[in-house]
Amino acid sequence: MKPSLLILHGAIGASRQLKAIAASLSEKYDVHLFDFPGHGGKKLPEGPFSIKLFATATLEYIQANDLRELTIFGYSMGGYVAMYLAKHHPGLINRIITLGTKFHWDETTAAREIKMLDTAVITEKVPDFAAVLADLHAPNDWKEVVQRTADMLTGMGKDNPLKPDDYKDIKTASLIMLGDRDKMVTFEETIATYKALPDAKMAVLPGTPHPVEKVTPSLLAFFLS
């Protein structure tokens, strides 16, 4: 049997954005794509979005599908959810691989990120992106997905679910990756997390910006093999 690979998408994203990456890894792994609640057309939860909510939904999927020898690849927020799971459920995950995950959150950071989640501005200035979001999250209203995400980031800015001191307790083998052209995540926060983890490696992907659609699947597959 192949080991399991669970792929987690980023904020305001959906699992189908990662299908090309999943396909490039299907020879080695039993690959699973997963949408967080409210994303990719999944029913919106009654309560607000939160890292805990997403982690709980991911845990339920892992248990329901009996995923063994589990590697989680988390893109952006997906990597944060994977780390949160490893912190609260030691031994659940064999290996975590993150790409472009923002680990450092405070009120200033959250305010900066939330500026990019103004639905009125997105509709007016980048209508093509608005159309992509509408398609990704239908039948849900993409504006509600974006607003709930902004509310979640506000909360993370006030109280980061993973404190810097938490990473020393995450014993899961980890590979922390960052694109060399990522304008959303800093080298400093990535290196700090890598150094805090007891069993971690770090990789920088050449010619790689933050958006997952611009990540070369074969390059990623090289590091995940």
N, C-alpha and C positions, 0 to 999 in steps of 0.2 A: 504493500500500500504506500502511496505517496504521502509525504507529510502535508499537513494542512497549511494553507496560506489564506489569511483573511485580509482583505484590502479595505481600508477605511478612507472615505473621501474628506475633503476640506469643508470649511464653513461656506454656506450658501451653495454648496455643490451637490453632486449626486454620483452614485456609483458608476453610472454609464460613462462618465468622463474618463474612467480608468479602465475601460474595456480593452484598449490596445495594450496597456501594460499587463493586464490579466492574461491576455492571449500569449504574450511573450514569455510568460512564466508557467504556462499550463503543462509543459512537458515534465517539469521537475516537481510541481506542486499540484495538490487538489485545491484549486483556487475558488475562493468564495468572495463575491462582491456583496456589500451590505450598505443599505441606506439608513441613515439615522432617522428617528421619528420626525415627520414633517418634511422630509427631503425626498426628492425623486418621486413624488406622488404619494408617498406614504402619508397616512392620516396624521393630521396635526394633533399633538397631544393637548390635553385640557390645560395643563399647566405650562409654565414658561420653559424655554429651552435652557439647558444647563449641561455642563460636562458630566455631572452625576447622572442625569437622565440618559444621555447618549451612552455612557459607560454601562449602565444597567441594561439598556436595550441590546448592546453588543454582547454582554455576558449571557443574556437569555438566548441569543442566537447561537453562541458557542456551545452552550449546554444542550440546546434543542437539536443541534446538528452533530453533537458528539465529536467536536473537532479535537484531534489528537496531534501530538508533536507540532504544536501550533506556532507558526510565525505570523505576526501581524505587521503588515506594512501600512503605515499611516501617513497620508499626505496632509501637510499643514495641520489643521485642527484634528484630523484623524490620528496623527502621531501623539498629540496631547492626550486624547482619549485613551490611547493604548498605554501610555505611561501612567495615567490615572488608574486604569485597570490593574496594572502590574503592582502599583503601590498598595492597592486595597485587596488584591487577590493574589498573593505570592504563590508562585508555582503554576499558575494558570497558563502562562505563556512561556514558550521555550526561547523565543527571540523576538525582539522588537526592532523594526527598521523604520526610521522617520525620515521624511524629506520636507524641508521648508517649514518646520514646525516652530511657531513662536512660543517660547517658553516663558519669557519675561512679560509680566502684565502688571501695570500700575495705572493710576487714573490718567496720567499723561499719555501713555501708550494707547489705552483704550479710546481716549478722545480722538487721537489721531486716526485710529482704524475706523471709528464710527463715522468720521467725515466721509469716508468712501462708501458708506452704506445708506446714503440719503436717496430714498426711492424717487423723489421728485427730480433730483439732479440726474440720476441714472436714466430716468425716462426721457428727460429733455436733451441731455448731452451725449448719452451713449445708448440710443434706442436699440441698436443691434444687440448689445449686452442684455438689455431689458427683455428682448425677444427670446434670447437664449435662456434666461432665467425662467421666463414664463413657460417655455417648453420643458425645461428640466423638471419643474415642480408641479406641472399640471396633474390633477385638477385643482391643486391648492393655489391660492393667490401668492405669486412670488413676492409681492410687496410685504405680505405678512411674514413670510419666511425671513426676509431681509430685516424687517423691523424686530422680530423676535431675536435674531442673531445679534443685532445692535444692542438690545436690552441685556442679552447674556454677556456681551463683552463689557458693558458698563459694570455689571456685577463682578466680573473677573478683575476689572481694574481696581475695584474697591477691596476685593478679597480673592486673591489668586488661589484657585483650588489646589494647586501644587506649589508649595513654598520651596525656595532654593534648598532648604535643609532636608526636604523630603527625598530628594534624588539619591542621597547616600544609602537609603533603605531599599532602593529598587535594585535587587540583585540579578534581575533578568539580563541576559546577554543582549547588548544593544548596538546598533549601528546608527549613528546620528549623521544625517546627510544634509548638505546645503548646496544649492546652486550658486555658482560664482557670480551670477548676475541677479540674484534675488534682492529686490529692493524693499521687501516687506520684513524680512527676518535678518537680524544682524549676526555677523560672525561672532561678536562678543557674547551674546546670549547662548548661541549654539555651542561655542567652546566651553563656556561656564557649565552648561548642563553636561556635556561630554566628560568634563573633568570631575564633576560631582558623582557621576554614576560609577559604581564599583567595577562593572564589567562592560566597558563600552569601547567602541572604535568610532572613528570619525572619518568621513569622506566628503570631499568637495567635488561636485559634478561640473565639469567644464562646459562653458557655453550654455548654461542652464539658468533661465529666469524663474520667477515664482510660479506663474500659471502652469497648471499640470498639463494643459494641452500642448505646451511647448517643451515638455520633457521628452527626450528621445527614449522610447521604450527599450531599445536594445542596450542602451547605456545603463539604464536602470536594471535591466535583467542581469547584466554583468555583475553588478554589486549585490544583487539578491540571490545569485546562484551559489 
